[in-house]
Amino acid sequence: MRFYSNVFLNPAWWKSWVTPDHFSYDEIPDLSGKVALVTGANTGLGYATTVALASRGAHVFLACRSKERAQAAIERAREEIQAKDPSVNPKLEFLELDLNDMNQCHRAAKEFLATGHPLHILINNAAIMDSPFALTVDGIEQQFGCNHMGHFVFTMALLDRIKESAPSRIVIVSALAHEEAVSGIDYETLNDETALDGWERYGRSKLANLFFGQELADRLANEEVFVNIVKTELARHMVEKGVKFSPVTNIVLLTPQRGALTQLYAATSPEIAEKNIRGKYFMPVANQIRPNPITTNKSLQKQLWDFSVELMQQKVKVQ
């Protein structure tokens, strides 16, 4: 795993790791009547989050690219939930979502809207990490395209329903890698294969997640829609790459079950609404931390928003 020098020089980061957990599974409230949508829900943090939400009564849509994998995850989740409590009849459904294709993301949102369901919880969890250079269907560098633009299009198409369903939550998953993107986002070299390596492209996409989350939170400041950002690291993908973890790396990476608690806190804890927590960044477990100072730059947040809106308008064929 890359050594995030800016992270480890941040005293607030170290403090977060010696601070007691701020949330537990026992604190997830009853979610009966709530509808949630989790991207990348068939594995890892997304799966752990889905199981937790469904076990507390939420109707959860698993937004995934592969129907086969999602259906397998649904069956596994049902068995896991009912093994603990046979009285629970989990409500789980598949929604096809390909973050590599902005038009498909828009269609996926429209498909959900057509169900007539409210949407109380949206968790933008899915991501790719340190992938070889490639372009999305829309001709955008893939990590930026999937991790940011796909979720941007999906979220914007769902936003009116989320506002109608208030009080509601939007959780955007970022990562420690954003700390390395100290120079911001160079849009001119976004598709330049030689400008950044795979890790740096990942960091750029995670910085975009933070910019998006904070700008969206500001724009929804007068709504009962609480937008927050949480940190994670994609350990599953690193294992697949054959990465050998050091003791330092093991501090950073968590099991999916424990790692999911932070996004579950942002998605469900009554404290979020009671304390009007918006646009904040949380690390495990549910501890607020100051991210890279560049992320609080309102001009850069708006620059990403304007770029994303323009790109969406260029690429998405509204039906």
C-alpha positions in Angstrom: 0.0 0.0 0.0 1.2 3.5 -0.8 2.6 5.4 2.2 0.4 8.4 2.6 2.9 10.9 4.0 0.5 13.8 4.4 -1.9 11.5 6.3 0.7 10.3 8.8 2.0 13.8 9.4 -1.5 14.9 10.4 -1.9 14.8 14.2 -5.7 14.8 13.9 -5.4 11.5 11.9 -3.4 9.8 14.7 -5.8 11.1 17.3 -8.8 9.5 15.5 -7.2 6.1 15.9 -6.8 6.3 19.7 -10.3 7.8 20.2 -12.9 5.3 21.3 -15.5 4.1 18.7 -18.3 6.5 18.5 -21.0 4.1 17.1 -21.9 0.5 17.3 -24.4 -1.9 15.6 -26.6 -1.8 18.7 -27.1 1.9 18.1 -28.6 1.5 14.7 -32.2 2.6 15.1 -35.3 0.8 13.8 -35.4 1.5 10.1 -38.9 0.0 9.4 -40.5 2.0 6.6 -37.2 3.4 5.4 -35.8 2.8 1.9 -32.1 2.7 1.3 -29.9 2.4 -1.8 -26.3 1.3 -1.6 -23.9 1.3 -4.5 -21.5 -1.6 -4.7 -23.6 -3.5 -2.3 -22.7 -7.0 -3.3 -19.3 -7.2 -1.5 -17.1 -5.7 1.1 -18.3 -2.6 3.0 -21.3 -2.3 0.7 -22.5 -5.8 1.6 -21.9 -5.3 5.3 -23.8 -2.0 5.2 -26.7 -3.7 3.3 -27.0 -6.5 5.8 -27.0 -4.0 8.7 -29.7 -1.8 7.2 -31.9 -4.7 6.1 -31.6 -6.4 9.5 -33.0 -3.2 11.1 -36.0 -3.2 8.8 -34.9 -1.0 5.9 -35.9 -1.9 2.3 -32.5 -1.9 0.6 -31.8 -1.7 -3.1 -28.4 -3.2 -4.1 -27.1 -1.0 -6.9 -24.6 -3.1 -8.7 -23.3 -3.8 -12.2 -23.7 -7.6 -12.0 -27.2 -9.0 -11.5 -25.7 -12.5 -10.9 -23.4 -11.3 -8.1 -26.1 -9.0 -6.6 -28.6 -11.9 -6.5 -26.1 -14.1 -4.8 -25.4 -11.4 -2.3 -29.1 -11.0 -1.6 -29.5 -14.7 -0.9 -26.5 -14.7 1.3 -27.7 -11.6 3.2 -31.2 -13.2 3.7 -29.6 -16.3 5.2 -27.3 -14.3 7.4 -30.0 -12.0 8.7 -32.5 -14.8 9.4 -29.9 -17.0 11.0 -29.6 -14.3 13.7 -33.3 -13.4 13.9 -35.8 -15.7 12.1 -38.6 -13.2 12.6 -36.9 -10.7 10.2 -38.0 -10.9 6.6 -35.4 -8.7 4.9 -36.5 -6.6 1.9 -33.7 -6.7 -0.6 -33.8 -5.8 -4.4 -31.3 -5.5 -7.2 -30.9 -2.3 -9.2 -28.6 -2.4 -12.2 -26.0 0.3 -12.0 -22.9 0.6 -14.2 -20.8 3.6 -12.9 -18.6 3.3 -16.0 -21.5 4.7 -18.1 -23.2 8.0 -17.2 -26.2 7.3 -19.4 -26.8 4.0 -17.7 -26.4 5.7 -14.3 -29.2 8.1 -15.3 -31.4 5.3 -16.5 -30.8 3.4 -13.3 -32.0 6.4 -11.3 -35.0 6.7 -13.5 -35.7 2.9 -13.0 -35.6 3.4 -9.2 -37.9 6.5 -9.4 -40.4 4.5 -11.5 -40.9 2.2 -8.5 -42.6 5.0 -6.7 -40.6 4.4 -3.5 -39.3 7.2 -1.3 -35.5 7.3 -0.8 -34.4 8.0 2.7 -30.8 6.8 2.5 -28.3 6.9 -0.4 -24.9 5.5 0.2 -22.4 6.1 -2.6 -20.1 3.3 -1.6 -18.8 1.7 -4.8 -15.3 2.5 -6.1 -12.4 1.2 -8.1 -8.8 1.7 -6.9 -5.4 1.9 -8.6 -6.7 0.4 -11.8 -4.7 0.5 -15.0 -5.3 3.6 -17.1 -8.5 3.3 -19.1 -11.4 5.4 -20.2 -15.1 5.0 -19.3 -17.8 4.6 -21.9 -18.0 8.4 -21.9 -14.3 8.8 -22.6 -13.3 9.9 -19.1 -10.4 8.6 -17.1 -11.9 5.5 -15.4 -11.2 6.1 -11.7 -12.5 9.7 -11.9 -15.4 8.6 -14.1 -16.6 5.7 -11.9 -15.7 7.0 -8.5 -17.0 10.5 -9.0 -18.9 11.2 -12.3 -21.0 8.0 -12.2 -22.1 8.8 -8.6 -22.6 12.4 -9.5 -25.1 11.6 -12.3 -26.8 9.0 -10.2 -27.2 11.2 -7.2 -28.4 14.3 -9.2 -31.1 12.2 -10.9 -32.3 11.0 -7.5 -32.0 14.3 -5.6 -35.6 15.5 -5.9 -36.9 12.1 -4.6 -34.4 12.3 -1.7 -35.6 15.8 -0.8 -39.3 14.7 -1.0 -38.4 11.8 1.4 -36.8 14.1 4.0 -35.6 13.7 6.6 -33.0 11.8 4.5 -29.3 11.1 4.3 -26.6 11.0 1.6 -23.3 9.3 2.5 -20.4 9.7 0.2 -17.4 7.4 0.7 -14.0 8.8 0.2 -10.6 7.5 1.3 -7.3 8.5 2.9 -5.8 8.8 -0.6 -7.4 12.2 -1.0 -4.7 13.5 1.3 -2.1 13.0 -1.4 -4.0 15.2 -3.9 -2.5 18.3 -2.5 -2.5 20.3 -5.8 -6.2 19.8 -6.4 -7.7 18.6 -9.7 -6.1 19.5 -13.0 -9.0 19.1 -15.5 -6.8 19.8 -18.4 -4.8 16.6 -17.9 -7.7 14.5 -16.6 -7.3 12.0 -19.5 -3.5 12.2 -19.8 -2.2 8.8 -19.0 1.3 10.2 -18.3 0.2 12.9 -15.9 -0.5 10.7 -12.8 0.1 7.1 -11.8 -2.7 4.8 -10.8 -2.6 5.7 -7.1 -2.6 9.4 -7.9 -5.6 9.0 -10.2 -7.3 7.2 -7.3 -6.4 10.1 -4.9 -7.8 12.6 -7.4 -11.1 10.7 -7.6 -11.4 10.6 -3.8 -10.6 14.3 -3.5 -13.5 14.8 -6.0 -15.7 12.8 -3.6 -15.0 15.2 -0.8 -15.4 18.3 -3.0 -18.8 16.9 -4.2 -20.0 15.9 -0.7 -19.2 19.3 0.8 -20.6 21.3 -2.1 -23.8 19.2 -2.1 -24.1 19.7 1.7 -23.9 23.4 1.3 -26.5 23.4 -1.5 -28.9 21.4 0.7 -28.3 23.4 3.9 -31.9 24.5 4.0 -33.3 21.0 3.4 -33.7 18.1 5.8 -31.1 16.2 3.8 -27.9 15.5 5.7 -24.9 14.9 3.5 -21.6 13.7 5.0 -18.4 12.0 3.9 -16.7 8.9 5.3 -13.3 7.4 4.9 -12.5 3.9 3.8 -9.8 1.9 2.1 -10.5 -0.9 -0.4 -8.6 -3.7 1.2 -10.4 -6.4 -0.9 -8.9 -5.0 -4.1 -5.5 -4.8 -2.5 -5.7 -8.4 -1.4 -6.6 -9.4 -5.0 -3.5 -7.5 -6.2 -1.3 -9.6 -3.9 -0.4 -6.7 -1.7 1.5 -7.7 1.5 0.3 -5.7 4.5 2.7 -4.2 6.9 1.8 -3.4 10.6 1.3 0.3 9.6 -1.1 -0.8 6.7 -3.1 -2.9 9.1 -3.8 0.1 11.2 -5.4 1.8 8.1 -7.4 -1.2 6.9 -10.4 -2.6 8.7 -12.7 -5.6 8.3 -15.8 -4.7 6.3 -18.0 -5.2 9.3 -16.2 -2.7 11.4 -15.4 -0.4 8.5 -19.1 -0.2 7.6 -20.0 1.3 11.0 -18.8 4.8 10.0 -21.1 5.0 7.0 -23.9 3.4 9.0 -23.4 6.1 11.6 -23.7 8.8 8.9 -26.7 7.0 7.4 -28.7 6.2 10.5 -27.6 7.8 13.7 -30.2 10.2 15.2 -27.2 12.3 16.3 -26.7 13.5 12.7 -30.0 15.3 12.6 -30.1 16.3 16.3 -26.7 18.1 16.0 -27.3 19.2 12.4 -24.1 17.5 11.2 -23.6 18.4 7.5 -20.6 18.2 5.1 -18.3 16.6 7.7 -15.7 13.9 7.2 -15.6 10.9 9.5 -13.0 8.1 10.0 -13.5 4.8 11.8 -15.4 4.5 13.9 -17.6 7.5 13.4 -15.0 10.0 14.6 -14.9 13.4 12.9 -11.6 14.5 11.5 -10.3 17.4 9.6 -9.4 16.3 6.1 -6.8 17.8 3.8 -7.3 21.6 4.1 -7.6 21.9 0.3 -11.0 20.1 0.6 -12.5 23.1 2.4 -11.7 25.5 -0.5 -15.2 26.7 -1.7 -13.8 27.8 -5.0 -12.4 24.4 -5.8 -15.6 22.7 -4.7 -17.7 24.9 -7.0 -15.2 24.4 -9.8 -15.7 20.6 -9.6 -19.5 21.1 -9.4 -19.6 23.3 -12.5 -17.3 20.9 -14.4 -19.4 17.9 -13.4 -22.7 19.6 -14.4 -21.3 20.6 -17.8 -19.9 17.1 -18.4 -23.2 15.5 -17.4 -25.1 17.8 -19.7 -22.7 16.9 -22.6 -22.8 13.2 -22.1 -26.2 12.3 -20.7 -29.0 12.0 -23.2 -32.1 12.8 -21.1 -35.0 10.5 -21.9 
